[in-house]
């Protein structure tokens, strides 16, 4: 019914563990009729903010989430994006983030 109604349909999640493409594959595998542009994640929001503020982030996110930041400059970071990425939460990386 939503698809035939005069409304915009979006699928919203706060996951930071996987890219939008991986999420799309998982949802279509479960039988959802969904397009990538209909998915909005917390990573989407983070990327939008990075682009608006024109900052270069240190990405403390799971490696599976990195494709959502393709094209974003990360040299000489002046911002930090934190997601669910326990493998990146170690002394050296946290020290980089705080600097």
C-alpha positions as CSV (number, residue, x, y, z in Angstrom):
1,X,0.0,0.0,0.0
2,X,2.8,2.4,0.8
3,X,4.3,2.0,-2.7
4,X,1.0,3.0,-4.3
5,X,0.4,5.9,-1.9
6,X,1.6,9.5,-2.6
7,X,4.4,9.2,0.0
8,X,8.2,8.8,-0.1
9,X,9.3,5.5,1.3
10,X,12.6,5.2,3.2
11,X,14.2,2.5,5.2
12,X,16.1,4.0,8.2
13,X,18.6,2.3,10.4
14,X,21.3,3.3,12.9
15,X,23.6,0.5,12.0
16,X,27.3,1.4,11.6
17,X,28.5,-2.2,11.0
18,X,27.9,-2.6,7.3
19,X,27.7,-0.5,4.2
20,X,24.5,0.6,2.5
21,X,25.3,-1.9,-0.4
22,X,25.7,-4.8,2.1
23,X,22.5,-3.8,3.9
24,X,20.6,-3.7,0.5
25,X,21.8,-7.2,-0.4
26,X,20.7,-8.5,3.0
27,X,17.3,-6.9,2.8
28,X,16.6,-8.0,-0.8
29,X,17.7,-11.5,0.2
30,X,15.0,-11.4,2.8
31,X,12.4,-10.5,0.1
32,X,12.2,-6.7,0.5
33,X,11.5,-4.8,-2.7
34,X,13.9,-1.9,-2.0
35,X,16.3,0.4,-3.9
36,X,19.6,1.6,-2.5
37,X,18.4,5.3,-2.6
38,X,15.6,4.3,-0.2
39,X,18.0,3.3,2.6
40,X,19.2,6.0,5.0
41,X,21.7,4.9,7.7
42,X,23.7,6.7,10.4
43,X,26.6,6.3,8.0
44,X,24.7,8.2,5.4
45,X,24.0,11.0,7.9
46,X,27.7,11.0,8.9
47,X,28.9,11.3,5.3
48,X,26.4,14.1,4.6
49,X,27.8,16.0,7.6
50,X,31.4,15.4,6.6
51,X,30.6,16.8,3.1
52,X,28.7,19.8,4.5
53,X,31.4,20.7,6.9
54,X,34.2,19.8,4.4
55,X,36.3,18.0,7.0
56,X,38.7,15.1,6.6
57,X,37.8,12.3,9.1
58,X,39.7,9.6,10.9
59,X,37.2,6.7,10.3
60,X,36.8,4.5,13.3
61,X,34.3,2.3,11.6
62,X,34.1,-1.4,10.7
63,X,36.0,-2.2,7.5
64,X,32.6,-3.3,6.0
65,X,31.4,0.3,6.4
66,X,34.2,1.9,4.6
67,X,32.6,1.8,1.1
68,X,30.0,4.4,2.3
69,X,32.9,6.9,2.7
70,X,34.4,6.4,-0.8
71,X,35.7,9.7,-2.1
72,X,35.9,11.4,1.3
73,X,39.4,12.7,1.9
74,X,41.0,11.2,5.1
75,X,44.5,12.6,4.8
76,X,45.6,14.8,7.8
77,X,42.2,14.2,9.6
78,X,40.5,17.1,11.4
79,X,37.4,15.1,12.5
80,X,36.6,11.7,13.8
81,X,33.7,9.3,12.9
82,X,33.1,6.6,15.4
83,X,31.0,3.5,14.6
84,X,30.8,0.0,16.0
85,X,34.3,-1.2,15.3
86,X,35.9,-3.0,18.3
87,X,38.9,-4.1,16.3
88,X,39.9,-0.4,15.8
89,X,39.5,0.5,19.5
90,X,43.1,0.1,20.7
91,X,45.6,2.4,22.2
92,X,47.3,3.5,19.0
93,X,44.1,4.3,17.2
94,X,42.5,6.0,20.2
95,X,45.6,8.1,20.6
96,X,45.3,9.2,16.9
97,X,41.7,10.0,17.4
98,X,42.3,12.2,20.5
99,X,45.1,14.1,18.7
